[in-house]
Amino acid sequence: MGVDSAWNYSRGDDRGRAEVVRMTPGSPPGDDPAGVFVRVSGMLLSAEAMGTALRLITAAAKEVFPGAIGAGFTLADLDGRRVTAAATDDVVARADALQYELGQGPCLTAWERRTAVRVDDLGREHRWPEWVAAVRGTGLRSALSTPVLAGGQALGAMKVYASEPGAFGGREEHLLTMFATQAGVLLADMRTTEDARRVDERLKDALRGRDAITLAKGIIISRDGADERAAFLTLAELARRRRATLRDTAEELVRTTIKRPF
């Protein structure tokens, strides 16, 4: 599919439903990459949607860059390991895997140094000798990588590969930076959403703990005829003897009381 072909993209509305957006011929995405970016900016920010967004961006990049045989993203997983989060072709995944295995390559350099890295001809490249030797025979001859930045942090890198030397220049470097910037915005938004979700869960958890303690105190007041302060001290002493938290002790008291009403 060429640059002038019609493209289909999925976009989420404000209720998270998918909608197909069609880019019509006559406005090459390379001349207006914002038209590509808006297709993914409205997606529901879940991990699944993030993966879909990255795949859409890589697919768009492969079409935008003449001569590109593949595009992809390198990010860190939950354990901090570098992984290919999205790749259009097996050759991308293979070239990336060799970088992670050998600890060297243009994509990793772009990530670590936070700068675009261009390889004009792998046949004449000497910066990563082990990686260059390892990818020989894959059909790759040139590459372009740029960091994915968000909130002052380098989250990973985006790259495109080509089968011919000299495939990428200053214009392509600028465009790839724009693609990576959009990915950085999406990743930052997802992290913000995840942080808010975690805070919400912690708040709910704290409220559940408070409610359990309140119920446990009520049980002690009803059972022993104690006032609220004495009921709390009784619960605290029970927690100390059991070497358990106040919340766990309260929840256990509530559970046993519900099973065997006093």
Rosetta blueprint (number, residue, H / E / L):
1 M L
2 G L
3 V L
4 D L
5 S L
6 A L
7 W E
8 N E
9 Y E
10 S E
11 R E
12 G E
13 D L
14 D L
15 R L
16 G L
17 R L
18 A E
19 E E
20 V E
21 V E
22 R E
23 M E
24 T L
25 P L
26 G L
27 S L
28 P L
29 P L
30 G L
31 D L
32 D L
33 P L
34 A H
35 G H
36 V H
37 F H
38 V H
39 R H
40 V H
41 S H
42 G L
43 M L
44 L L
45 L L
46 S L
47 A H
48 E H
49 A H
50 M H
51 G H
52 T H
53 A H
54 L H
55 R H
56 L H
57 I H
58 T H
59 A H
60 A H
61 A H
62 K H
63 E H
64 V H
65 F L
66 P L
67 G L
68 A E
69 I E
70 G E
71 A E
72 G E
73 F E
74 T E
75 L E
76 A E
77 D L
78 L L
79 D L
80 G L
81 R L
82 R E
83 V E
84 T E
85 A E
86 A E
87 A E
88 T L
89 D L
90 D H
91 V H
92 V H
93 A H
94 R H
95 A H
96 D H
97 A H
98 L H
99 Q H
100 Y H
101 E H
102 L H
103 G L
104 Q L
105 G L
106 P H
107 C H
108 L H
109 T H
110 A H
111 W H
112 E H
113 R H
114 R L
115 T L
116 A L
117 V E
118 R E
119 V E
120 D L
121 D L
122 L H
123 G H
124 R H
125 E L
126 H L
127 R L
128 W L
129 P H
130 E H
131 W H
132 V H
133 A H
134 A H
135 V H
136 R L
137 G L
138 T L
139 G L
140 L L
141 R L
142 S E
143 A E
144 L E
145 S E
146 T E
147 P E
148 V E
149 L E
150 A E
151 G L
152 G L
153 Q E
154 A E
155 L E
156 G E
157 A E
158 M E
159 K E
160 V E
161 Y E
162 A E
163 S L
164 E L
165 P L
166 G L
167 A L
168 F L
169 G L
170 G H
171 R H
172 E H
173 E H
174 H H
175 L H
176 L H
177 T H
178 M H
179 F H
180 A H
181 T H
182 Q H
183 A H
184 G H
185 V H
186 L H
187 L H
188 A H
189 D H
190 M H
191 R H
192 T H
193 T H
194 E H
195 D H
196 A H
197 R H
198 R H
199 V H
200 D H
201 E H
202 R H
203 L H
204 K H
205 D H
206 A H
207 L H
208 R H
209 G H
210 R H
211 D H
212 A H
213 I H
214 T H
215 L H
216 A H
217 K H
218 G H
219 I H
220 I H
221 I H
222 S H
223 R H
224 D H
225 G L
226 A L
227 D L
228 E H
229 R H
230 A H
231 A H
232 F H
233 L H
234 T H
235 L H
236 A H
237 E H
238 L H
239 A H
240 R H
241 R H
242 R H
243 R L
244 A L
245 T L
246 L H
247 R H
248 D H
249 T H
250 A H
251 E H
252 E H
253 L H
254 V H
255 R H
256 T H
257 T H
258 I H
259 K H
260 R L
261 P L
262 F L
